[in-house]
Amino acid sequence: MSAAEPTLARGLHRRSFLRGAGLGTALGAGALTGAFAAAGAAADTDPSGRAIAFHGPHQAGITTPPQAAASFVSFSVLAPDRAALKQLFAVLTDRVRVLTAGGPVPATDLASPPTDSATLGPVIPADGLTVTVGVGASLFDHRYGLADRKPAKLTAMPAFPDDDLAGSTELHGDLSLQICADSRDTVMHALRDLTRHTRGLLQAAWKVDGFHAAPRPSGTPRNQLGFKDGIANPDTASQATADALVWTHGNANGEPAWVEGGSYQVIRIIRMLVEFWDRVSQHEQEQMIGRRRDSGAPLTGTKETDLPDYQGDQLGLIIPNTAHIRLANPRTPDSADSQILRRGYTYERGLDLAGNLDVGLIFCCYQQDVERQFAAVQQRLAGEPLVDYISPTGGGYFFALPGVSSPTDTFGAALLA
Ligand code: HEM
């Protein structure tokens, strides 16, 4: 009996299987696997969606405009030693390279577990997939002898005023994956593939899924407070701006050489207390944010793209001095180098025990220096009126590794050299 026979007997009647595959009954089971895969690929050759380049000096998923769906997943690294850690990065590199390019799933011997979950069919669509790999401060402990290579500003995320982190199971991690794509099932498919191939080397610790809403009606999408969110961001199309605010540079700012082209990533899971928010007048909501709810325009302007005019409103009579946007980015010469690149997603995950919605923002930002940028902004926001309507419950600081430069390069090659 061929090795493929038991599988057929268990799951499927042999004759109907062959008919379904369009192959007739003449083929032996041995020939079947490859022929079936080829027939499947021919029947569904739509590698739908765009492929986002994987190779480059920086990882994709940082300055890439946010795709519709995302998962942020934090892992413990189980690799027993440095050689195994190297192996982990090599496997991750290979799989992310394959998944982000898309293409037909290789044929499987029917007696073995299939190489792919098949949740996307026989041809994996590229579908705008990006997988951004970050490392946490704990990876630089005693286990792998990397203490002297830790990015200079990488620490465990501290608790900030008004945080609600006690008892949180969604904090920190050795390694993080930010998986984003144009559809939800592509994100899930990538995660299953990556966890499967790294089994024994990585263990998922926590995960939060998000979506990036469609623009309503146009311009920047809205968050669950009903305000357009993500309007004001540094213009990373400018290389000079990205180099000054987003990318880390080796042997500068106290950094080790290997960090060239990386970026610090901050993830904050921030619940929005929408039941309370919905009982606040629109005027008060707009005073808290500093922008109009309908158009997203700053209160000193008429369009979302208008810059807030703080010079002409020094007393804060139009945009209060306590407004979120004014505190977050006062747009003074002193605050210029604390700007962050925000890349947040909305999360929505059912109800709490009291029946209130558990919705909010997966706040995610990238920067060159987490102290100078995110922490400075967060400190300015401490005590802002908005804090009564939000509750940060988890997250972490990670360092997004430099990009994989070529087909022979791997994640973390310079770190582990
Ligand atoms: C659930 C929590 C939060 C909500 C609901 C929220 C909401 C908003 C909204 C509606 C805007 C205006 C639109 C825009 O420019 O994108 C904004 C801007 C901004 N937010 Fe937040 N935000 C939250 C948390 C944070 C956090 C934790 C930080 C950083 C520590 C932050 C930093 C910023 C910055 C830098 C801007 C742009 C200000 C500017 O350049 O004018 N936000 N936020």
Residues whose N, C-alpha, C, O or C-beta is under 5 A from the ligand:
A	BS01	HEM	L225 F227 K228 D229 G230 I231 A232 I270 I289 I325 A328 N329 L361 F363 F374 V377 Q378 I390
